[in-house]
Amino acid sequence: QVQFVESGGRLVQPGGSLRLSCVASGIIFSIYGMGWYLQAPGKQRELVAHMFRYGSTNYADSVKGRFTISRDNAKNTVYLQMNSLKPEDTAVYYCNTDAETTKDYWGQGTQVTVSS
């Protein structure tokens, strides 16, 4: 059973930082590219950070220079370091692979709220 468990979200002030974690199970983690997705209230889920299996990365323009994706294949874990947070970063954050075969499986997500 494919499973993703996200954690690390909380209320943070503008300009603050957070580190999100996502543990994957039921897949051979190291062969997949991994992504972080966010879903803001009333909006569709969107990809904001992606890491290919060999380490190269891509970011949405909205987070470029502020967010950093990384992974630890030994722990089946992908991370998202979020710096200089803005109120518009408020959303539920999810991780998943970049393969269509896992898109039926989503975790509960982790809520990030940026507010003073």
C-alpha angles and dihedrals in degrees: 000000000000112000137174122193116192126194143162103071121131144136112299134171122248110277092028131121137235136180117213124199132198125189116201127201136176093042137082090252098194095061095057134080109231132215142191116221130188131205118196120197111287094004137101123260112266136191113245104167133021134182122193117222091259094051110262114133143209130194137192112251090244093065103027111130093015106060127054125193121205138164142208109205092189089062098036086235135137122195136201117203108200119194134174090022119202131200089250089063088070107122145105109279123213135179128214139151122268091245122102089222092073098042092097088065119072129162126226091268127221123262118234115189120183111194142129 
